[in-house]
Each structure stands twice: as structure tokens, then as C-alpha cells.
Amino acid sequence: MVREYIESLAKDDNSRALVNAVMRLLAKDQKGTLKASRVLQLRKMADETGDERFQEGVRIIEESYQPTVTRQYIKAEIRGDNGEWKSIPLGVTEA
């Protein structure tokens, strides 16, 4: 639905270039997933246009979007004698 709506906007060379830029928002990464920031941009565009079919298509994308955890970060701190917290470097390059 979303692709169909966006492609229908291409009337001339300039609008076709703009449509191609917007279509990149729907491009998937190497793992076959969409980036969360791109989905948010699509939502904003759909809301600005007011087109119900476009908004429905973006809603379907949002509901099926299931991000995966790619990294976990650990932070360690120690409380000093004066009560202030001091970070403990955990990375190999920081130690």
C-alpha cells in the first residue's frame, strides 16, 4: 500500500527523484529489517499527507515491526570517599 501510494506521486523527473528518495526509507538492511528511524519518518509523512490508504499502510508496517537487540552495554561505577560516582572503564581501549 505504501509503495503504491508513493509511486503514484511520480508525475515528472523531479517528483520521480523525490519518490526514489522516499522509497529508500522503505529499503531494508542486510538482515532484512527496517530501521526504526525510517519507520518514524514514514509515519510523519503519512500524517502530513492525510491520505488514509498511506496511513493504513504505515500502520501495518508499524504493527509488524519487531526490532531486535543488536548490542548490550554495561556501565560500571564506584562511589568515591566524597560520595561522588566515578565511572570504571570496561573497554579494552579504555583500560
Backbone atoms as SQL, in Angstrom:
CREATE TABLE atoms (id INTEGER PRIMARY KEY, chain TEXT, resi INTEGER, resn TEXT, atom TEXT, x REAL, y REAL, z REAL);
INSERT INTO atoms VALUES
  (1, 'A', 1, 'MET', 'N', 0.810, -1.188, 0.000),
  (2, 'A', 1, 'MET', 'CA', 0.000, 0.000, 0.000),
  (3, 'A', 1, 'MET', 'C', 0.859, 1.259, 0.000),
  (4, 'A', 2, 'VAL', 'N', 1.884, 1.241, 0.841),
  (5, 'A', 2, 'VAL', 'CA', 2.741, 2.413, 0.971),
  (6, 'A', 2, 'VAL', 'C', 3.512, 2.643, -0.314),
  (7, 'A', 3, 'ARG', 'N', 4.116, 1.595, -0.851),
  (8, 'A', 3, 'ARG', 'CA', 4.864, 1.731, -2.105),
  (9, 'A', 3, 'ARG', 'C', 3.959, 2.209, -3.235),
  (10, 'A', 4, 'GLU', 'N', 2.765, 1.641, -3.299),
  (11, 'A', 4, 'GLU', 'CA', 1.800, 2.012, -4.339),
  (12, 'A', 4, 'GLU', 'C', 1.456, 3.498, -4.257),
  (13, 'A', 5, 'TYR', 'N', 1.209, 3.993, -3.062),
  (14, 'A', 5, 'TYR', 'CA', 0.871, 5.401, -2.885),
  (15, 'A', 5, 'TYR', 'C', 2.047, 6.288, -3.280),
  (16, 'A', 6, 'ILE', 'N', 3.228, 5.967, -2.785),
  (17, 'A', 6, 'ILE', 'CA', 4.400, 6.800, -3.055),
  (18, 'A', 6, 'ILE', 'C', 4.713, 6.819, -4.546),
  (19, 'A', 7, 'GLU', 'N', 4.662, 5.662, -5.197),
  (20, 'A', 7, 'GLU', 'CA', 4.953, 5.609, -6.625),
  (21, 'A', 7, 'GLU', 'C', 3.917, 6.364, -7.448),
  (22, 'A', 8, 'SER', 'N', 2.700, 6.481, -6.955),
  (23, 'A', 8, 'SER', 'CA', 1.670, 7.219, -7.683),
  (24, 'A', 8, 'SER', 'C', 1.948, 8.720, -7.696),
  (25, 'A', 9, 'LEU', 'N', 2.837, 9.198, -6.845),
  (26, 'A', 9, 'LEU', 'CA', 3.160, 10.620, -6.776),
  (27, 'A', 9, 'LEU', 'C', 4.122, 11.068, -7.862),
  (28, 'A', 10, 'ALA', 'N', 4.796, 10.129, -8.526),
  (29, 'A', 10, 'ALA', 'CA', 5.793, 10.469, -9.539),
  (30, 'A', 10, 'ALA', 'C', 5.094, 10.909, -10.823),
  (31, 'A', 11, 'LYS', 'N', 5.136, 12.213, -11.104),
  (32, 'A', 11, 'LYS', 'CA', 4.494, 12.773, -12.289),
  (33, 'A', 11, 'LYS', 'C', 5.512, 13.241, -13.328),
  (34, 'A', 12, 'ASP', 'N', 6.673, 13.692, -12.874),
  (35, 'A', 12, 'ASP', 'CA', 7.722, 14.164, -13.781),
  (36, 'A', 12, 'ASP', 'C', 9.078, 13.732, -13.222),
  (37, 'A', 13, 'ASP', 'N', 10.160, 14.177, -13.847),
  (38, 'A', 13, 'ASP', 'CA', 11.501, 13.758, -13.422),
  (39, 'A', 13, 'ASP', 'C', 11.824, 14.219, -12.002),
  (40, 'A', 14, 'ASN', 'N', 11.434, 15.441, -11.664),
  (41, 'A', 14, 'ASN', 'CA', 11.734, 15.962, -10.322),
  (42, 'A', 14, 'ASN', 'C', 10.974, 15.180, -9.254),
  (43, 'A', 15, 'SER', 'N', 9.695, 14.948, -9.483),
  (44, 'A', 15, 'SER', 'CA', 8.926, 14.205, -8.485),
  (45, 'A', 15, 'SER', 'C', 9.367, 12.745, -8.435),
  (46, 'A', 16, 'ARG', 'N', 9.815, 12.199, -9.554),
  (47, 'A', 16, 'ARG', 'CA', 10.314, 10.820, -9.581),
  (48, 'A', 16, 'ARG', 'C', 11.583, 10.701, -8.727),
  (49, 'A', 17, 'ALA', 'N', 12.443, 11.722, -8.780),
  (50, 'A', 17, 'ALA', 'CA', 13.657, 11.720, -7.956),
  (51, 'A', 17, 'ALA', 'C', 13.287, 11.781, -6.481),
  (52, 'A', 18, 'LEU', 'N', 12.272, 12.579, -6.155),
  (53, 'A', 18, 'LEU', 'CA', 11.811, 12.673, -4.775),
  (54, 'A', 18, 'LEU', 'C', 11.201, 11.351, -4.318),
  (55, 'A', 19, 'VAL', 'N', 10.438, 10.721, -5.191),
  (56, 'A', 19, 'VAL', 'CA', 9.840, 9.418, -4.866),
  (57, 'A', 19, 'VAL', 'C', 10.930, 8.386, -4.620),
  (58, 'A', 20, 'ASN', 'N', 11.979, 8.403, -5.422),
  (59, 'A', 20, 'ASN', 'CA', 13.096, 7.464, -5.215),
  (60, 'A', 20, 'ASN', 'C', 13.750, 7.686, -3.857),
  (61, 'A', 21, 'ALA', 'N', 13.874, 8.948, -3.441),
  (62, 'A', 21, 'ALA', 'CA', 14.457, 9.243, -2.131),
  (63, 'A', 21, 'ALA', 'C', 13.569, 8.698, -1.016),
  (64, 'A', 22, 'VAL', 'N', 12.268, 8.867, -1.169),
  (65, 'A', 22, 'VAL', 'CA', 11.337, 8.366, -0.156),
  (66, 'A', 22, 'VAL', 'C', 11.343, 6.836, -0.136),
  (67, 'A', 23, 'MET', 'N', 11.463, 6.223, -1.296),
  (68, 'A', 23, 'MET', 'CA', 11.476, 4.756, -1.366),
  (69, 'A', 23, 'MET', 'C', 12.678, 4.179, -0.628),
  (70, 'A', 24, 'ARG', 'N', 13.740, 4.949, -0.523),
  (71, 'A', 24, 'ARG', 'CA', 14.900, 4.480, 0.238),
  (72, 'A', 24, 'ARG', 'C', 14.561, 4.315, 1.717),
  (73, 'A', 25, 'LEU', 'N', 13.535, 5.033, 2.178),
  (74, 'A', 25, 'LEU', 'CA', 13.087, 4.862, 3.568),
  (75, 'A', 25, 'LEU', 'C', 12.533, 3.462, 3.789),
  (76, 'A', 26, 'LEU', 'N', 12.037, 2.852, 2.725),
  (77, 'A', 26, 'LEU', 'CA', 11.484, 1.504, 2.830),
  (78, 'A', 26, 'LEU', 'C', 12.528, 0.421, 2.570),
  (79, 'A', 27, 'ALA', 'N', 13.755, 0.831, 2.267),
  (80, 'A', 27, 'ALA', 'CA', 14.810, -0.145, 1.997),
  (81, 'A', 27, 'ALA', 'C', 15.178, -0.886, 3.280),
  (82, 'A', 28, 'LYS', 'N', 15.377, -2.164, 3.148),
  (83, 'A', 28, 'LYS', 'CA', 15.744, -2.989, 4.291),
  (84, 'A', 28, 'LYS', 'C', 17.260, -3.096, 4.394),
  (85, 'A', 29, 'ASP', 'N', 17.746, -3.371, 5.606),
  (86, 'A', 29, 'ASP', 'CA', 19.184, -3.540, 5.805),
  (87, 'A', 29, 'ASP', 'C', 19.599, -4.958, 5.403),
  (88, 'A', 30, 'GLN', 'N', 20.846, -5.319, 5.698),
  (89, 'A', 30, 'GLN', 'CA', 21.384, -6.626, 5.318),
  (90, 'A', 30, 'GLN', 'C', 20.620, -7.773, 5.962),
  (91, 'A', 31, 'LYS', 'N', 20.025, -7.526, 7.115),
  (92, 'A', 31, 'LYS', 'CA', 19.287, -8.571, 7.827),
  (93, 'A', 31, 'LYS', 'C', 17.823, -8.622, 7.406),
  (94, 'A', 32, 'GLY', 'N', 17.417, -7.715, 6.513),
  (95, 'A', 32, 'GLY', 'CA', 16.043, -7.705, 6.037),
  (96, 'A', 32, 'GLY', 'C', 15.071, -6.957, 6.917),
  (97, 'A', 33, 'THR', 'N', 15.571, -6.053, 7.743),
  (98, 'A', 33, 'THR', 'CA', 14.697, -5.281, 8.629),
  (99, 'A', 33, 'THR', 'C', 14.767, -3.798, 8.287),
  (100, 'A', 34, 'LEU', 'N', 13.728, -3.079, 8.681),
  (101, 'A', 34, 'LEU', 'CA', 13.685, -1.630, 8.510),
  (102, 'A', 34, 'LEU', 'C', 14.274, -0.966, 9.745),
  (103, 'A', 35, 'LYS', 'N', 14.856, 0.201, 9.565),
  (104, 'A', 35, 'LYS', 'CA', 15.361, 0.960, 10.702),
  (105, 'A', 35, 'LYS', 'C', 14.197, 1.685, 11.364),
  (106, 'A', 36, 'ALA', 'N', 14.215, 1.735, 12.678),
  (107, 'A', 36, 'ALA', 'CA', 13.137, 2.372, 13.435),
  (108, 'A', 36, 'ALA', 'C', 12.984, 3.833, 13.048),
  (109, 'A', 37, 'SER', 'N', 14.087, 4.532, 12.833),
  (110, 'A', 37, 'SER', 'CA', 14.008, 5.953, 12.479),
  (111, 'A', 37, 'SER', 'C', 13.309, 6.149, 11.138),
  (112, 'A', 38, 'ARG', 'N', 13.487, 5.206, 10.223),
  (113, 'A', 38, 'ARG', 'CA', 12.821, 5.310, 8.926),
  (114, 'A', 38, 'ARG', 'C', 11.323, 5.085, 9.049),
  (115, 'A', 39, 'VAL', 'N', 10.937, 4.168, 9.905),
  (116, 'A', 39, 'VAL', 'CA', 9.511, 3.921, 10.129),
  (117, 'A', 39, 'VAL', 'C', 8.863, 5.170, 10.724),
  (118, 'A', 40, 'LEU', 'N', 9.560, 5.837, 11.643),
  (119, 'A', 40, 'LEU', 'CA', 9.041, 7.073, 12.231),
  (120, 'A', 40, 'LEU', 'C', 8.912, 8.170, 11.180),
  (121, 'A', 41, 'GLN', 'N', 9.879, 8.249, 10.268),
  (122, 'A', 41, 'GLN', 'CA', 9.809, 9.234, 9.193),
  (123, 'A', 41, 'GLN', 'C', 8.621, 8.952, 8.273),
  (124, 'A', 42, 'LEU', 'N', 8.381, 7.686, 7.987),
  (125, 'A', 42, 'LEU', 'CA', 7.221, 7.319, 7.168),
  (126, 'A', 42, 'LEU', 'C', 5.927, 7.722, 7.859),
  (127, 'A', 43, 'ARG', 'N', 5.835, 7.498, 9.174),
  (128, 'A', 43, 'ARG', 'CA', 4.642, 7.876, 9.927),
  (129, 'A', 43, 'ARG', 'C', 4.395, 9.373, 9.812),
  (130, 'A', 44, 'LYS', 'N', 5.457, 10.148, 9.962),
  (131, 'A', 44, 'LYS', 'CA', 5.327, 11.603, 9.884),
  (132, 'A', 44, 'LYS', 'C', 4.840, 12.019, 8.494),
  (133, 'A', 45, 'MET', 'N', 5.398, 11.406, 7.460),
  (134, 'A', 45, 'MET', 'CA', 4.985, 11.717, 6.098),
  (135, 'A', 45, 'MET', 'C', 3.524, 11.358, 5.878),
  (136, 'A', 46, 'ALA', 'N', 3.105, 10.206, 6.375),
  (137, 'A', 46, 'ALA', 'CA', 1.721, 9.765, 6.206),
  (138, 'A', 46, 'ALA', 'C', 0.767, 10.716, 6.909),
  (139, 'A', 47, 'ASP', 'N', 1.134, 11.154, 8.095),
  (140, 'A', 47, 'ASP', 'CA', 0.288, 12.089, 8.827),
  (141, 'A', 47, 'ASP', 'C', 0.186, 13.436, 8.108),
  (142, 'A', 48, 'GLU', 'N', 1.289, 13.876, 7.512),
  (143, 'A', 48, 'GLU', 'CA', 1.292, 15.153, 6.791),
  (144, 'A', 48, 'GLU', 'C', 0.435, 15.105, 5.536),
  (145, 'A', 49, 'THR', 'N', 0.413, 13.965, 4.846),
  (146, 'A', 49, 'THR', 'CA', -0.376, 13.870, 3.614),
  (147, 'A', 49, 'THR', 'C', -1.861, 13.754, 3.904),
  (148, 'A', 50, 'GLY', 'N', -2.217, 13.095, 4.985),
  (149, 'A', 50, 'GLY', 'CA', -3.620, 12.901, 5.312),
  (150, 'A', 50, 'GLY', 'C', -4.293, 11.813, 4.488),
  (151, 'A', 51, 'ASP', 'N', -3.534, 11.120, 3.641),
  (152, 'A', 51, 'ASP', 'CA', -4.097, 10.055, 2.804),
  (153, 'A', 51, 'ASP', 'C', -4.343, 8.815, 3.670),
  (154, 'A', 52, 'GLU', 'N', -5.598, 8.362, 3.718),
  (155, 'A', 52, 'GLU', 'CA', -5.962, 7.249, 4.600),
  (156, 'A', 52, 'GLU', 'C', -5.291, 5.934, 4.204),
  (157, 'A', 53, 'ARG', 'N', -5.170, 5.682, 2.915),
  (158, 'A', 53, 'ARG', 'CA', -4.544, 4.429, 2.458),
  (159, 'A', 53, 'ARG', 'C', -3.058, 4.407, 2.828),
  (160, 'A', 54, 'PHE', 'N', -2.395, 5.530, 2.653),
  (161, 'A', 54, 'PHE', 'CA', -0.980, 5.652, 3.021),
  (162, 'A', 54, 'PHE', 'C', -0.823, 5.460, 4.530),
  (163, 'A', 55, 'GLN', 'N', -1.683, 6.088, 5.318),
  (164, 'A', 55, 'GLN', 'CA', -1.617, 5.955, 6.771),
  (165, 'A', 55, 'GLN', 'C', -1.874, 4.517, 7.207),
  (166, 'A', 56, 'GLU', 'N', -2.806, 3.839, 6.543),
  (167, 'A', 56, 'GLU', 'CA', -3.098, 2.436, 6.859),
  (168, 'A', 56, 'GLU', 'C', -1.887, 1.557, 6.553),
  (169, 'A', 57, 'GLY', 'N', -1.230, 1.806, 5.424),
  (170, 'A', 57, 'GLY', 'CA', -0.039, 1.035, 5.070),
  (171, 'A', 57, 'GLY', 'C', 1.078, 1.218, 6.082),
  (172, 'A', 58, 'VAL', 'N', 1.290, 2.455, 6.520),
  (173, 'A', 58, 'VAL', 'CA', 2.328, 2.722, 7.529),
  (174, 'A', 58, 'VAL', 'C', 1.942, 2.080, 8.856),
  (175, 'A', 59, 'ARG', 'N', 0.651, 2.099, 9.202),
  (176, 'A', 59, 'ARG', 'CA', 0.201, 1.457, 10.442),
  (177, 'A', 59, 'ARG', 'C', 0.501, -0.039, 10.413),
  (178, 'A', 60, 'ILE', 'N', 0.280, -0.662, 9.269),
  (179, 'A', 60, 'ILE', 'CA', 0.583, -2.098, 9.122),
  (180, 'A', 60, 'ILE', 'C', 2.070, -2.353, 9.320),
  (181, 'A', 61, 'ILE', 'N', 2.895, -1.489, 8.733),
  (182, 'A', 61, 'ILE', 'CA', 4.356, -1.620, 8.893),
  (183, 'A', 61, 'ILE', 'C', 4.722, -1.475, 10.372),
  (184, 'A', 62, 'GLU', 'N', 4.159, -0.471, 11.040),
  (185, 'A', 62, 'GLU', 'CA', 4.469, -0.237, 12.455),
  (186, 'A', 62, 'GLU', 'C', 4.067, -1.423, 13.328),
  (187, 'A', 63, 'GLU', 'N', 2.903, -1.992, 13.060),
  (188, 'A', 63, 'GLU', 'CA', 2.429, -3.107, 13.873),
  (189, 'A', 63, 'GLU', 'C', 3.249, -4.376, 13.659),
  (190, 'A', 64, 'SER', 'N', 3.780, -4.547, 12.458),
  (191, 'A', 64, 'SER', 'CA', 4.562, -5.750, 12.188),
  (192, 'A', 64, 'SER', 'C', 6.039, -5.564, 12.507),
  (193, 'A', 65, 'TYR', 'N', 6.444, -4.332, 12.790),
  (194, 'A', 65, 'TYR', 'CA', 7.844, -4.037, 13.063),
  (195, 'A', 65, 'TYR', 'C', 8.237, -4.591, 14.421),
  (196, 'A', 66, 'GLN', 'N', 9.256, -5.445, 14.439),
  (197, 'A', 66, 'GLN', 'CA', 9.754, -6.026, 15.677),
  (198, 'A', 66, 'GLN', 'C', 11.269, -5.886, 15.712),
  (199, 'A', 67, 'PRO', 'N', 11.745, -4.806, 16.336),
  (200, 'A', 67, 'PRO', 'CA', 13.194, -4.603, 16.385),
  (201, 'A', 67, 'PRO', 'C', 13.882, -5.688, 17.207),
  (202, 'A', 68, 'THR', 'N', 15.123, -5.950, 16.881),
  (203, 'A', 68, 'THR', 'CA', 15.906, -6.947, 17.606),
  (204, 'A', 68, 'THR', 'C', 17.063, -6.266, 18.314),
  (205, 'A', 69, 'VAL', 'N', 17.459, -6.828, 19.435),
  (206, 'A', 69, 'VAL', 'CA', 18.590, -6.304, 20.193),
  (207, 'A', 69, 'VAL', 'C', 19.868, -6.691, 19.462),
  (208, 'A', 70, 'THR', 'N', 20.699, -5.708, 19.169),
  (209, 'A', 70, 'THR', 'CA', 21.948, -5.986, 18.458),
  (210, 'A', 70, 'THR', 'C', 23.160, -5.930, 19.373),
  (211, 'A', 71, 'ARG', 'N', 23.076, -5.110, 20.414),
  (212, 'A', 71, 'ARG', 'CA', 24.203, -4.980, 21.329),
  (213, 'A', 71, 'ARG', 'C', 23.691, -4.724, 22.732),
  (214, 'A', 72, 'GLN', 'N', 24.511, -5.101, 23.699),
  (215, 'A', 72, 'GLN', 'CA', 24.205, -4.777, 25.079),
  (216, 'A', 72, 'GLN', 'C', 25.375, -3.987, 25.640),
  (217, 'A', 73, 'TYR', 'N', 25.059, -2.989, 26.427),
  (218, 'A', 73, 'TYR', 'CA', 26.082, -2.145, 27.018),
  (219, 'A', 73, 'TYR', 'C', 26.038, -2.291, 28.531),
  (220, 'A', 74, 'ILE', 'N', 27.219, -2.338, 29.112),
  (221, 'A', 74, 'ILE', 'CA', 27.338, -2.445, 30.565),
  (222, 'A', 74, 'ILE', 'C', 28.143, -1.245, 31.041),
  (223, 'A', 75, 'LYS', 'N', 27.664, -0.634, 32.093),
  (224, 'A', 75, 'LYS', 'CA', 28.334, 0.530, 32.660),
  (225, 'A', 75, 'LYS', 'C', 28.616, 0.220, 34.122),
  (226, 'A', 76, 'ALA', 'N', 29.826, 0.511, 34.568),
  (227, 'A', 76, 'ALA', 'CA', 30.187, 0.264, 35.965),
  (228, 'A', 76, 'ALA', 'C', 30.663, 1.565, 36.599),
  (229, 'A', 77, 'GLU', 'N', 30.226, 1.776, 37.836),
  (230, 'A', 77, 'GLU', 'CA', 30.634, 2.964, 38.580),
  (231, 'A', 77, 'GLU', 'C', 30.972, 2.564, 40.013),
  (232, 'A', 78, 'ILE', 'N', 31.797, 3.366, 40.620),
  (233, 'A', 78, 'ILE', 'CA', 32.161, 3.143, 42.014),
  (234, 'A', 78, 'ILE', 'C', 31.975, 4.471, 42.747),
  (235, 'A', 79, 'ARG', 'N', 31.511, 4.365, 43.969),
  (236, 'A', 79, 'ARG', 'CA', 31.310, 5.576, 44.765),
  (237, 'A', 79, 'ARG', 'C', 32.594, 5.889, 45.519),
  (238, 'A', 80, 'GLY', 'N', 33.050, 7.108, 45.347),
  (239, 'A', 80, 'GLY', 'CA', 34.279, 7.544, 45.998),
  (240, 'A', 80, 'GLY', 'C', 34.049, 7.928, 47.453),
  (241, 'A', 81, 'ASP', 'N', 35.118, 8.315, 48.128),
  (242, 'A', 81, 'ASP', 'CA', 35.056, 8.693, 49.544),
  (243, 'A', 81, 'ASP', 'C', 34.167, 9.906, 49.783),
  (244, 'A', 82, 'ASN', 'N', 34.110, 10.792, 48.784),
  (245, 'A', 82, 'ASN', 'CA', 33.312, 12.008, 48.939),
  (246, 'A', 82, 'ASN', 'C', 31.860, 11.819, 48.466),
  (247, 'A', 83, 'GLY', 'N', 31.470, 10.607, 48.107),
  (248, 'A', 83, 'GLY', 'CA', 30.097, 10.305, 47.714),
  (249, 'A', 83, 'GLY', 'C', 29.804, 10.467, 46.232),
  (250, 'A', 84, 'GLU', 'N', 30.776, 10.890, 45.455),
  (251, 'A', 84, 'GLU', 'CA', 30.573, 11.057, 44.017),
  (252, 'A', 84, 'GLU', 'C', 30.800, 9.731, 43.293),
  (253, 'A', 85, 'TRP', 'N', 30.026, 9.516, 42.235),
  (254, 'A', 85, 'TRP', 'CA', 30.170, 8.314, 41.433),
  (255, 'A', 85, 'TRP', 'C', 31.244, 8.531, 40.377),
  (256, 'A', 86, 'LYS', 'N', 32.096, 7.533, 40.201),
  (257, 'A', 86, 'LYS', 'CA', 33.170, 7.611, 39.217),
  (258, 'A', 86, 'LYS', 'C', 33.059, 6.397, 38.301),
  (259, 'A', 87, 'SER', 'N', 33.087, 6.639, 36.987),
  (260, 'A', 87, 'SER', 'CA', 32.982, 5.549, 36.017),
  (261, 'A', 87, 'SER', 'C', 34.232, 4.684, 36.035),
  (262, 'A', 88, 'ILE', 'N', 34.015, 3.391, 35.878),
  (263, 'A', 88, 'ILE', 'CA', 35.118, 2.431, 35.762),
  (264, 'A', 88, 'ILE', 'C', 35.188, 2.012, 34.300),
  (265, 'A', 89, 'PRO', 'N', 36.319, 2.276, 33.629),
  (266, 'A', 89, 'PRO', 'CA', 36.416, 1.889, 32.219),
  (267, 'A', 89, 'PRO', 'C', 36.418, 0.372, 32.058),
  (268, 'A', 90, 'LEU', 'N', 35.554, -0.140, 31.176),
  (269, 'A', 90, 'LEU', 'CA', 35.440, -1.566, 30.974),
  (270, 'A', 90, 'LEU', 'C', 35.996, -2.006, 29.613),
  (271, 'A', 91, 'GLY', 'N', 36.130, -1.056, 28.701),
  (272, 'A', 91, 'GLY', 'CA', 36.619, -1.387, 27.370),
  (273, 'A', 91, 'GLY', 'C', 38.107, -1.643, 27.360),
  (274, 'A', 92, 'VAL', 'N', 38.557, -2.466, 26.435),
  (275, 'A', 92, 'VAL', 'CA', 39.980, -2.783, 26.317),
  (276, 'A', 92, 'VAL', 'C', 40.762, -1.528, 25.949),
  (277, 'A', 93, 'THR', 'N', 40.181, -0.684, 25.106),
  (278, 'A', 93, 'THR', 'CA', 40.885, 0.530, 24.693),
  (279, 'A', 93, 'THR', 'C', 40.904, 1.594, 25.774),
  (280, 'A', 94, 'GLU', 'N', 40.009, 1.501, 26.742),
  (281, 'A', 94, 'GLU', 'CA', 39.938, 2.493, 27.807),
  (282, 'A', 94, 'GLU', 'C', 40.768, 2.123, 29.012),
  (283, 'A', 95, 'ALA', 'N', 41.077, 0.864, 29.179),
  (284, 'A', 95, 'ALA', 'CA', 41.793, 0.407, 30.371),
  (285, 'A', 95, 'ALA', 'C', 43.260, 0.730, 30.311);
